[in-house]
Amino acid sequence: MNFYTVRDLRTKPRQIWEKLSEVHELIITNNGKPSALMIEIDDENMEDVLASVRQSMAMRATNKMRLASMMNGNAKMTAEEIEAEIAEARKERGK
């Protein structure tokens, strides 16, 4: 994996675009931490790539919620307990 800084985007854009064409994906860092992923796309695959990235992000968010649920003990809730929690939250929102 190739890493470039936010500063590199300003100072070496041509080098970054050439490398992206070569390796098809790059990581951009900010203050030493990964902050963005650059993926090579074109007119023909833009919608497919965007849909795939969005699906991956949604799956990642779902897995994160599942893990949090397991860690705080909510994973063992019954369907009735879940429905009661939902009803209570809706009731509180209605106030």
SEBAFI-917644 format. One record per residue: residue in three letters; y, z, x of N, C-alpha, C, O in turn. Coordinates in Angstrom, 1 decimal, m for minus. Layout:
N
+------+--------+--------+--------+--------+--------+--------+--------+--------+--------+--------+--------+--------+
: type :    nyy :    nzz :    nxx :   cayy :   cazz :   caxx :    cyy :    czz :    cxx :    oyy :    ozz :    oxx :
+------+--------+--------+--------+--------+--------+--------+--------+--------+--------+--------+--------+--------+
:  ALA :      Y :      Z :      X :      Y :      Z :      X :      Y :      Z :      X :      Y :      Z :      X :
...
+------+--------+--------+--------+--------+--------+--------+--------+--------+--------+--------+--------+--------+
END
This chain:
95
+------+--------+--------+--------+--------+--------+--------+--------+--------+--------+--------+--------+--------+
: type :    nyy :    nzz :    nxx :   cayy :   cazz :   caxx :    cyy :    czz :    cxx :    oyy :    ozz :    oxx :
+------+--------+--------+--------+--------+--------+--------+--------+--------+--------+--------+--------+--------+
:  MET :   m1.2 :    0.0 :    0.9 :    0.0 :    0.0 :    0.0 :    1.2 :    0.0 :    0.9 :    1.3 :    0.7 :    1.9 :
:  ASN :    2.2 :   m0.8 :    0.5 :    3.5 :   m0.9 :    1.3 :    4.6 :   m0.1 :    0.6 :    4.8 :   m0.2 :   m0.6 :
:  PHE :    5.3 :    0.7 :    1.4 :    6.3 :    1.5 :    0.9 :    7.7 :    1.1 :    1.4 :    7.8 :    0.7 :    2.6 :
:  TYR :    8.7 :    1.1 :    0.6 :   10.1 :    0.8 :    1.0 :   11.0 :    1.8 :    0.3 :   10.7 :    2.3 :   m0.8 :
:  THR :   12.1 :    2.1 :    0.9 :   13.0 :    3.1 :    0.4 :   14.0 :    2.4 :   m0.5 :   14.2 :    1.1 :   m0.5 :
:  VAL :   14.7 :    3.2 :   m1.3 :   15.8 :    2.6 :   m2.2 :   16.8 :    2.0 :   m1.3 :   17.4 :    0.9 :   m1.6 :
:  ARG :   17.1 :    2.6 :   m0.1 :   18.1 :    2.0 :    0.8 :   17.6 :    0.6 :    1.3 :   18.4 :   m0.3 :    1.4 :
:  ASP :   16.3 :    0.4 :    1.5 :   15.8 :   m0.9 :    1.9 :   16.1 :   m1.9 :    0.9 :   16.3 :   m3.1 :    1.3 :
:  LEU :   16.1 :   m1.6 :   m0.4 :   16.4 :   m2.6 :   m1.4 :   17.8 :   m3.1 :   m1.2 :   18.0 :   m4.3 :   m1.5 :
:  ARG :   18.7 :   m2.3 :   m0.7 :   20.1 :   m2.8 :   m0.5 :   20.2 :   m3.5 :    0.8 :   20.9 :   m4.5 :    1.0 :
:  THR :   19.5 :   m3.0 :    1.9 :   19.7 :   m3.5 :    3.2 :   18.8 :   m4.6 :    3.6 :   19.1 :   m5.4 :    4.5 :
:  LYS :   17.6 :   m4.7 :    3.0 :   16.6 :   m5.7 :    3.4 :   16.0 :   m6.4 :    2.2 :   14.7 :   m6.5 :    2.1 :
:  PRO :   16.8 :   m6.8 :    1.3 :   16.1 :   m7.4 :    0.1 :   15.2 :   m8.6 :    0.3 :   14.2 :   m8.7 :   m0.3 :
:  ARG :   15.6 :   m9.4 :    1.2 :   14.8 :  m10.6 :    1.5 :   13.4 :  m10.2 :    2.1 :   12.4 :  m10.8 :    1.6 :
:  GLN :   13.4 :   m9.3 :    3.0 :   12.1 :   m8.8 :    3.5 :   11.2 :   m8.2 :    2.4 :   10.0 :   m8.5 :    2.4 :
:  ILE :   11.8 :   m7.5 :    1.5 :   11.1 :   m6.9 :    0.4 :   10.5 :   m8.0 :   m0.5 :    9.3 :   m7.9 :   m0.9 :
:  TRP :   11.3 :   m9.0 :   m0.9 :   10.8 :  m10.0 :   m1.7 :    9.7 :  m10.8 :   m1.1 :    8.7 :  m11.2 :   m1.7 :
:  GLU :    9.8 :  m11.1 :    0.2 :    8.8 :  m11.8 :    1.0 :    7.5 :  m11.0 :    1.0 :    6.4 :  m11.5 :    0.8 :
:  LYS :    7.6 :   m9.7 :    1.2 :    6.4 :   m8.8 :    1.3 :    5.8 :   m8.8 :   m0.1 :    4.6 :   m8.8 :   m0.2 :
:  LEU :    6.6 :   m8.7 :   m1.1 :    6.1 :   m8.6 :   m2.5 :    5.3 :   m9.9 :   m2.8 :    4.2 :   m9.8 :   m3.5 :
:  SER :    5.8 :  m11.0 :   m2.4 :    5.0 :  m12.3 :   m2.6 :    3.7 :  m12.3 :   m1.9 :    2.8 :  m12.9 :   m2.3 :
:  GLU :    3.7 :  m11.6 :   m0.7 :    2.5 :  m11.6 :    0.1 :    1.4 :  m10.6 :   m0.5 :    0.2 :  m11.0 :   m0.6 :
:  VAL :    1.9 :   m9.4 :   m0.8 :    0.9 :   m8.3 :   m1.2 :    0.8 :   m8.1 :   m2.7 :   m0.1 :   m7.4 :   m3.2 :
:  HIS :    1.8 :   m8.6 :   m3.5 :    1.8 :   m8.5 :   m4.9 :    2.2 :   m7.2 :   m5.5 :    2.5 :   m7.1 :   m6.7 :
:  GLU :    2.3 :   m6.1 :   m4.7 :    2.8 :   m4.8 :   m5.3 :    3.4 :   m4.0 :   m4.1 :    2.8 :   m4.0 :   m3.0 :
:  LEU :    4.4 :   m3.3 :   m4.4 :    5.1 :   m2.4 :   m3.5 :    5.5 :   m1.1 :   m4.2 :    5.7 :   m1.1 :   m5.4 :
:  ILE :    5.6 :    0.0 :   m3.4 :    6.1 :    1.2 :   m3.9 :    7.5 :    1.4 :   m3.3 :    7.7 :    1.2 :   m2.1 :
:  ILE :    8.4 :    1.9 :   m4.2 :    9.8 :    2.2 :   m3.8 :    9.9 :    3.7 :   m3.8 :    9.5 :    4.4 :   m4.7 :
:  THR :   10.4 :    4.3 :   m2.7 :   10.5 :    5.7 :   m2.6 :   12.0 :    6.1 :   m2.6 :   12.9 :    5.3 :   m2.3 :
:  ASN :   12.2 :    7.3 :   m3.1 :   13.6 :    7.9 :   m3.2 :   13.4 :    9.3 :   m2.6 :   12.7 :   10.1 :   m3.1 :
:  ASN :   14.2 :    9.6 :   m1.5 :   14.1 :   10.9 :   m0.8 :   12.7 :   11.2 :   m0.4 :   12.2 :   12.3 :   m0.5 :
:  GLY :   11.9 :   10.2 :    0.0 :   10.6 :   10.4 :    0.5 :    9.5 :   10.5 :   m0.5 :    8.3 :   10.6 :   m0.2 :
:  LYS :    9.8 :   10.4 :   m1.8 :    8.9 :   10.5 :   m2.9 :    8.7 :    9.1 :   m3.6 :    9.8 :    8.5 :   m3.8 :
:  PRO :    7.5 :    8.8 :   m4.0 :    7.4 :    7.5 :   m4.7 :    8.2 :    7.6 :   m6.1 :    8.1 :    8.6 :   m6.8 :
:  SER :    8.9 :    6.6 :   m6.4 :    9.7 :    6.6 :   m7.6 :    9.5 :    5.3 :   m8.4 :    9.9 :    5.3 :   m9.6 :
:  ALA :    9.1 :    4.2 :   m7.8 :    8.9 :    3.0 :   m8.6 :    7.8 :    2.1 :   m8.0 :    7.5 :    2.2 :   m6.8 :
:  LEU :    7.3 :    1.3 :   m8.9 :    6.2 :    0.3 :   m8.5 :    6.8 :   m1.0 :   m8.8 :    7.2 :   m1.3 :   m9.9 :
:  MET :    6.8 :   m1.9 :   m7.8 :    7.2 :   m3.3 :   m8.0 :    5.9 :   m4.1 :   m8.0 :    5.1 :   m4.0 :   m7.1 :
:  ILE :    5.8 :   m4.9 :   m9.0 :    4.7 :   m5.8 :   m9.2 :    5.2 :   m7.2 :   m9.3 :    6.1 :   m7.5 :  m10.1 :
:  GLU :    4.5 :   m8.1 :   m8.6 :    4.9 :   m9.5 :   m8.7 :    4.4 :  m10.1 :  m10.0 :    3.3 :   m9.9 :  m10.4 :
:  ILE :    5.3 :  m10.7 :  m10.7 :    5.0 :  m11.4 :  m12.0 :    5.7 :  m12.8 :  m12.0 :    6.5 :  m13.1 :  m11.2 :
:  ASP :    5.3 :  m13.6 :  m13.0 :    5.9 :  m14.9 :  m13.2 :    6.0 :  m15.1 :  m14.7 :    5.6 :  m14.3 :  m15.5 :
:  ASP :    6.6 :  m16.2 :  m15.1 :    6.9 :  m16.5 :  m16.5 :    5.6 :  m16.5 :  m17.3 :    5.5 :  m16.1 :  m18.5 :
:  GLU :    4.5 :  m17.0 :  m16.7 :    3.2 :  m17.1 :  m17.4 :    2.5 :  m15.8 :  m17.6 :    1.8 :  m15.7 :  m18.6 :
:  ASN :    2.7 :  m14.8 :  m16.8 :    1.9 :  m13.6 :  m16.9 :    2.8 :  m12.4 :  m17.3 :    2.3 :  m11.3 :  m17.4 :
:  MET :    4.1 :  m12.5 :  m17.5 :    5.0 :  m11.4 :  m17.7 :    4.6 :  m10.6 :  m18.9 :    4.5 :   m9.3 :  m18.7 :
:  GLU :    4.3 :  m11.2 :  m20.0 :    4.0 :  m10.4 :  m21.2 :    2.7 :   m9.6 :  m21.0 :    2.5 :   m8.5 :  m21.4 :
:  ASP :    1.7 :  m10.3 :  m20.4 :    0.4 :   m9.7 :  m20.2 :    0.5 :   m8.5 :  m19.2 :   m0.1 :   m7.4 :  m19.4 :
:  VAL :    1.3 :   m8.7 :  m18.1 :    1.5 :   m7.6 :  m17.2 :    2.2 :   m6.4 :  m17.8 :    1.8 :   m5.3 :  m17.6 :
:  LEU :    3.2 :   m6.7 :  m18.6 :    4.0 :   m5.7 :  m19.2 :    3.1 :   m4.9 :  m20.2 :    3.2 :   m3.7 :  m20.3 :
:  ALA :    2.3 :   m5.6 :  m21.0 :    1.4 :   m4.9 :  m21.9 :    0.4 :   m4.1 :  m21.2 :    0.1 :   m2.9 :  m21.7 :
:  SER :   m0.1 :   m4.5 :  m20.1 :   m1.1 :   m3.8 :  m19.3 :   m0.4 :   m2.5 :  m18.7 :   m1.1 :   m1.4 :  m18.7 :
:  VAL :    0.8 :   m2.6 :  m18.2 :    1.5 :   m1.5 :  m17.7 :    1.8 :   m0.5 :  m18.8 :    1.6 :    0.7 :  m18.5 :
:  ARG :    2.2 :   m0.9 :  m19.9 :    2.5 :    0.0 :  m21.0 :    1.2 :    0.7 :  m21.5 :    1.2 :    1.9 :  m21.8 :
:  GLN :    0.1 :    0.0 :  m21.6 :   m1.2 :    0.6 :  m22.0 :   m1.6 :    1.6 :  m21.0 :   m2.1 :    2.7 :  m21.4 :
:  SER :   m1.5 :    1.3 :  m19.7 :   m1.8 :    2.3 :  m18.7 :   m1.0 :    3.5 :  m18.7 :   m1.5 :    4.6 :  m18.6 :
:  MET :    0.3 :    3.4 :  m19.0 :    1.2 :    4.5 :  m19.1 :    0.8 :    5.4 :  m20.3 :    0.9 :    6.6 :  m20.2 :
:  ALA :    0.5 :    4.7 :  m21.4 :    0.1 :    5.5 :  m22.6 :   m1.2 :    6.2 :  m22.3 :   m1.3 :    7.4 :  m22.8 :
:  MET :   m2.2 :    5.6 :  m21.7 :   m3.4 :    6.3 :  m21.4 :   m3.2 :    7.5 :  m20.4 :   m3.8 :    8.5 :  m20.6 :
:  ARG :   m2.3 :    7.3 :  m19.5 :   m2.0 :    8.3 :  m18.5 :   m1.4 :    9.5 :  m19.3 :   m1.7 :   10.7 :  m19.0 :
:  ALA :   m0.4 :    9.3 :  m20.2 :    0.2 :   10.3 :  m21.0 :   m0.8 :   11.0 :  m21.9 :   m0.8 :   12.3 :  m22.0 :
:  THR :   m1.7 :   10.3 :  m22.5 :   m2.8 :   10.9 :  m23.3 :   m3.7 :   11.8 :  m22.5 :   m4.0 :   12.9 :  m22.9 :
:  ASN :   m4.1 :   11.3 :  m21.3 :   m4.9 :   12.1 :  m20.4 :   m4.2 :   13.4 :  m20.0 :   m4.8 :   14.4 :  m19.8 :
:  LYS :   m2.9 :   13.3 :  m19.7 :   m2.1 :   14.5 :  m19.3 :   m2.1 :   15.5 :  m20.5 :   m2.2 :   16.7 :  m20.2 :
:  MET :   m1.9 :   15.0 :  m21.7 :   m1.9 :   15.9 :  m22.9 :   m3.3 :   16.5 :  m23.1 :   m3.4 :   17.7 :  m23.4 :
:  ARG :   m4.4 :   15.8 :  m22.9 :   m5.7 :   16.3 :  m23.0 :   m6.0 :   17.4 :  m22.0 :   m6.5 :   18.5 :  m22.3 :
:  LEU :   m5.6 :   17.2 :  m20.8 :   m5.7 :   18.2 :  m19.7 :   m4.9 :   19.4 :  m20.0 :   m5.4 :   20.5 :  m19.9 :
:  ALA :   m3.7 :   19.3 :  m20.5 :   m2.9 :   20.4 :  m20.8 :   m3.5 :   21.2 :  m22.0 :   m3.5 :   22.4 :  m22.0 :
:  SER :   m4.1 :   20.5 :  m22.9 :   m4.8 :   21.1 :  m24.1 :   m6.0 :   21.9 :  m23.6 :   m6.2 :   23.0 :  m24.1 :
:  MET :   m6.7 :   21.4 :  m22.6 :   m7.9 :   22.1 :  m22.1 :   m7.5 :   23.3 :  m21.3 :   m8.1 :   24.4 :  m21.4 :
:  MET :   m6.4 :   23.2 :  m20.6 :   m5.9 :   24.3 :  m19.8 :   m5.4 :   25.5 :  m20.6 :   m5.6 :   26.6 :  m20.2 :
:  ASN :   m4.8 :   25.2 :  m21.7 :   m4.3 :   26.3 :  m22.6 :   m5.2 :   26.7 :  m23.7 :   m4.8 :   27.5 :  m24.6 :
:  GLY :   m6.4 :   26.1 :  m23.7 :   m7.4 :   26.6 :  m24.7 :   m7.4 :   25.9 :  m26.0 :   m8.2 :   26.2 :  m26.9 :
:  ASN :   m6.5 :   24.9 :  m26.2 :   m6.4 :   24.3 :  m27.5 :   m7.5 :   23.2 :  m27.7 :   m7.7 :   22.7 :  m28.8 :
:  ALA :   m8.3 :   22.9 :  m26.7 :   m9.3 :   21.9 :  m26.8 :  m10.5 :   22.3 :  m27.7 :  m11.2 :   21.5 :  m28.2 :
:  LYS :  m10.6 :   23.6 :  m27.9 :  m11.7 :   24.1 :  m28.7 :  m11.3 :   24.4 :  m30.1 :  m12.1 :   24.9 :  m30.9 :
:  MET :  m10.1 :   23.9 :  m30.5 :   m9.6 :   24.1 :  m31.9 :  m10.5 :   23.3 :  m32.9 :  m10.9 :   22.2 :  m32.5 :
:  THR :  m10.7 :   23.8 :  m34.0 :  m11.4 :   23.1 :  m35.1 :  m10.4 :   22.1 :  m35.8 :   m9.2 :   22.3 :  m35.6 :
:  ALA :  m10.9 :   21.2 :  m36.5 :  m10.1 :   20.3 :  m37.3 :   m9.2 :   21.1 :  m38.3 :   m8.0 :   20.7 :  m38.5 :
:  GLU :   m9.7 :   22.1 :  m38.9 :   m9.0 :   22.9 :  m39.8 :   m7.8 :   23.7 :  m39.1 :   m6.7 :   23.8 :  m39.6 :
:  GLU :   m8.1 :   24.2 :  m37.9 :   m7.0 :   24.8 :  m37.1 :   m5.9 :   23.9 :  m36.7 :   m4.7 :   24.2 :  m36.7 :
:  ILE :   m6.3 :   22.7 :  m36.4 :   m5.3 :   21.6 :  m36.0 :   m4.5 :   21.3 :  m37.2 :   m3.3 :   21.2 :  m37.1 :
:  GLU :   m5.1 :   21.1 :  m38.4 :   m4.4 :   20.8 :  m39.6 :   m3.4 :   21.9 :  m39.9 :   m2.3 :   21.7 :  m40.4 :
:  ALA :   m3.8 :   23.2 :  m39.8 :   m3.0 :   24.3 :  m40.0 :   m1.8 :   24.3 :  m39.1 :   m0.6 :   24.6 :  m39.5 :
:  GLU :   m2.0 :   24.0 :  m37.8 :   m0.9 :   23.9 :  m36.9 :    0.1 :   22.8 :  m37.2 :    1.3 :   23.0 :  m37.2 :
:  ILE :   m0.4 :   21.7 :  m37.7 :    0.5 :   20.6 :  m38.1 :    1.3 :   21.0 :  m39.3 :    2.5 :   20.7 :  m39.4 :
:  ALA :    0.6 :   21.6 :  m40.3 :    1.3 :   22.0 :  m41.5 :    2.4 :   23.0 :  m41.2 :    3.5 :   22.9 :  m41.7 :
:  GLU :    2.1 :   24.0 :  m40.3 :    3.1 :   25.0 :  m39.9 :    4.3 :   24.3 :  m39.2 :    5.5 :   24.7 :  m39.5 :
:  ALA :    4.0 :   23.4 :  m38.3 :    5.1 :   22.7 :  m37.6 :    6.0 :   21.9 :  m38.6 :    7.2 :   21.9 :  m38.5 :
:  ARG :    5.4 :   21.2 :  m39.5 :    6.1 :   20.5 :  m40.5 :    6.9 :   21.4 :  m41.4 :    8.1 :   21.1 :  m41.8 :
:  LYS :    6.4 :   22.5 :  m41.7 :    7.1 :   23.5 :  m42.5 :    8.3 :   24.0 :  m41.8 :    9.4 :   24.2 :  m42.4 :
:  GLU :    8.2 :   24.3 :  m40.5 :    9.3 :   24.8 :  m39.7 :   10.4 :   23.7 :  m39.6 :   11.6 :   24.0 :  m39.6 :
:  ARG :   10.0 :   22.5 :  m39.5 :   11.0 :   21.4 :  m39.4 :   11.8 :   21.2 :  m40.7 :   12.9 :   20.8 :  m40.7 :
:  GLY :   11.1 :   21.5 :  m41.8 :   11.7 :   21.4 :  m43.1 :   12.8 :   22.4 :  m43.4 :   13.6 :   22.2 :  m44.3 :
:  LYS :   12.9 :   23.4 :  m42.6 :   13.9 :   24.5 :  m42.8 :   15.3 :   24.1 :  m42.5 :   16.2 :   24.9 :  m42.6 :
+------+--------+--------+--------+--------+--------+--------+--------+--------+--------+--------+--------+--------+
END
